[in-house]
Amino acid sequence: MTRPIAVVTGASSGIGRATARKLASEGFEVVCAARRTERIEELAAEIDGRAVTCDVTKAADVGALAEAAGEQIAVLVANAGGALGTDPVADANFDDWRAMFETNVIGAASTIQACLPALRAAHGVIVTVGSTAGLVSYEGAAGYCGAKAAEHAMMMSLRLELWDQPVRVCEILPGLVESDEFSLVRFRGDAEKAAKVYTGVRNPLSQEDVADCIAFAATCPEHVNIDQLVVRPRAQAAAHKLYREDAQER
């Protein structure tokens, strides 16, 4: 039998890689898309999927990805993105801001745009991996919070625009996730700073936890749309209320 097609961007690590594995276990043929060719080729071989090298900030790459995926896409997980830096606005590096908007917002939008005809044909579902940072801002993250807020606004607009079409529009909005690269990239490879993000937090979300949520949204019956799914670890009641056992902070 022909397996339905799922496209996952940012599949070379973290939530994207975990999602590709999860969707493959659910019976999808997963098109693994990312910039790092060797990593996605290894992943595709592991899950019997396909690898397509793609930088979502490059229109030609996005077009090639949509073409490679084919005429019907059952699931698009627009996951490519991330955070850069923790500077306050007064000291912001606007090159970082531009990069975050290019990947998190424009990259997601261009991928959706390119894949939309195939999603319509398959009565498919679009899932973006946003963040609770797009709902509530915090210090030192104006650029990232702004990018994720823009992605969130884009998805709300898209849902209204596609109201009469057979495409579902879903957002997964995680809180604190301990993934293999997110904080490391944010702190430009400083492993000590990256590790401190999770210090004292018992059982932060794992990338597999988020992948499970994405798969749930993607595999609901066609009439069921998970508009927004906010998911946090139990230790995180809100963006600024995180229980750390070592410091006894609440």
WOJOMO-V146783 format. One record per pair of residues at least 12 apart in sequence whose ideal C-beta (glycine too) atoms are under 6 Angstrom apart, sorted by the first residue. I is the first residue (numbers start at 1). J is the second residue. D is the distance in whole Angstrom. If there is no record, write none. Layout:
[[I | J | D] [I | J | D]]
//
This chain:
[[3 | 27 | 6] [3 | 28 | 6] [3 | 29 | 4] [4 | 28 | 5] [4 | 74 | 4] [5 | 29 | 6] [5 | 69 | 6] [5 | 73 | 5] [5 | 74 | 6] [6 | 23 | 5] [6 | 28 | 4] [6 | 30 | 5] [6 | 75 | 4] [7 | 31 | 5] [7 | 69 | 5] [7 | 73 | 6] [7 | 76 | 5] [8 | 20 | 5] [8 | 30 | 6] [8 | 77 | 4] [9 | 33 | 5] [9 | 56 | 6] [9 | 78 | 6] [9 | 79 | 5] [9 | 80 | 4] [9 | 111 | 6] [10 | 34 | 6] [10 | 79 | 4] [10 | 80 | 3] [11 | 32 | 4] [11 | 33 | 6] [11 | 34 | 5] [11 | 40 | 6] [12 | 34 | 4] [12 | 36 | 4] [12 | 39 | 4] [12 | 40 | 5] [13 | 180 | 6] [13 | 181 | 5] [14 | 179 | 4] [14 | 180 | 6] [14 | 181 | 5] [14 | 207 | 5] [15 | 79 | 6] [15 | 129 | 6] [15 | 207 | 5] [15 | 210 | 5] [16 | 79 | 4] [17 | 43 | 6] [18 | 207 | 4] [18 | 208 | 5] [18 | 211 | 4] [19 | 77 | 6] [19 | 211 | 4] [19 | 214 | 5] [20 | 32 | 5] [20 | 43 | 6] [21 | 47 | 6] [22 | 211 | 4] [22 | 215 | 5] [23 | 215 | 6] [24 | 47 | 4] [26 | 215 | 6] [26 | 219 | 6] [30 | 47 | 6] [30 | 49 | 4] [31 | 50 | 5] [31 | 52 | 6] [31 | 69 | 5] [32 | 44 | 5] [32 | 49 | 5] [32 | 51 | 5] [33 | 52 | 5] [33 | 54 | 4] [33 | 65 | 5] [35 | 55 | 5] [37 | 53 | 5] [52 | 65 | 5] [52 | 68 | 5] [56 | 80 | 5] [56 | 107 | 3] [56 | 111 | 6] [57 | 102 | 5] [57 | 107 | 5] [62 | 110 | 5] [62 | 111 | 6] [62 | 114 | 5] [63 | 114 | 6] [66 | 114 | 4] [66 | 115 | 5] [71 | 118 | 6] [71 | 121 | 6] [72 | 118 | 5] [72 | 121 | 5] [72 | 122 | 4] [73 | 115 | 5] [73 | 118 | 4] [73 | 119 | 5] [73 | 122 | 6] [73 | 124 | 5] [74 | 122 | 5] [74 | 124 | 5] [75 | 125 | 5] [75 | 218 | 5] [76 | 115 | 5] [76 | 126 | 5] [77 | 127 | 5] [77 | 214 | 6] [78 | 108 | 4] [78 | 111 | 5] [78 | 128 | 5] [79 | 129 | 4] [80 | 103 | 6] [80 | 107 | 6] [81 | 103 | 5] [81 | 104 | 4] [82 | 185 | 6] [83 | 144 | 4] [83 | 186 | 4] [84 | 96 | 4] [84 | 99 | 6] [84 | 100 | 6] [86 | 140 | 4] [88 | 140 | 6] [89 | 142 | 5] [96 | 143 | 6] [97 | 143 | 4] [100 | 143 | 5] [100 | 144 | 6] [100 | 147 | 4] [101 | 147 | 5] [104 | 147 | 4] [104 | 151 | 5] [105 | 147 | 6] [105 | 150 | 5] [105 | 151 | 5] [108 | 128 | 6] [108 | 151 | 6] [109 | 154 | 6] [112 | 126 | 6] [119 | 167 | 5] [120 | 167 | 6] [123 | 166 | 4] [123 | 222 | 6] [124 | 167 | 6] [125 | 168 | 4] [125 | 218 | 5] [126 | 169 | 5] [127 | 170 | 5] [127 | 214 | 5] [127 | 217 | 5] [127 | 218 | 6] [128 | 155 | 6] [128 | 171 | 5] [129 | 172 | 5] [130 | 148 | 5] [130 | 151 | 5] [130 | 152 | 5] [130 | 171 | 5] [130 | 173 | 5] [131 | 148 | 4] [132 | 173 | 5] [132 | 175 | 5] [132 | 239 | 6] [133 | 145 | 5] [133 | 148 | 5] [134 | 148 | 3] [134 | 149 | 4] [134 | 152 | 4] [136 | 239 | 5] [138 | 239 | 5] [155 | 169 | 6] [155 | 171 | 5] [168 | 225 | 5] [170 | 217 | 4] [170 | 226 | 5] [171 | 228 | 5] [172 | 213 | 5] [172 | 214 | 5] [172 | 229 | 5] [173 | 230 | 5] [174 | 205 | 6] [174 | 210 | 5] [174 | 231 | 5] [175 | 232 | 3] [175 | 236 | 5] [176 | 204 | 5] [176 | 233 | 6] [176 | 236 | 5] [177 | 205 | 4] [177 | 210 | 6] [178 | 198 | 5] [178 | 204 | 4] [179 | 207 | 4] [183 | 197 | 5] [200 | 244 | 3] [200 | 245 | 5] [200 | 246 | 4] [200 | 247 | 6] [201 | 235 | 5] [201 | 244 | 6] [202 | 235 | 6] [202 | 245 | 6] [203 | 233 | 6] [204 | 233 | 5] [205 | 233 | 5] [213 | 229 | 6] [213 | 231 | 5]]
//
